[in-house]
Amino acid sequence: MSFLTKVVLLWLLFLTVITFILCAADKFAAKKQMRRVPEKTFFLLSALGGSIGMYAGMLTFRHKTQHWYFKYGIPAIIVAQAALAIVILRLTA
């Protein structure tokens, strides 16, 4: 495995964990009526590679599942990222 591949995988793992934790924190804040994480932050982190963490957080904490733009947007980001990964893998193989 190349150095660049390791860096990309670590980046994705890091963002996945951070996004999942942030989803949990936002759900807690929602229940306690505290300051919330902006929705654009979730979409930004998802687009940068944390989409699996966001989707897992949505399912685990039942958070943001009623918003159509999360319900369909996050899976769309996952599909787009998977397609991009397939294209990159085929071009580099």
Buried (B, 14 or more C-beta within 10 A) or exposed (E): EEEEEEEBEEEBBEBBEBBBEBBBBBBEEBEEEEEEBEBEEBBEBBBBBBBBBBBBBBEEBEBBEEEEEBEEBBEEBBEEBEEEEEEEEEEEE
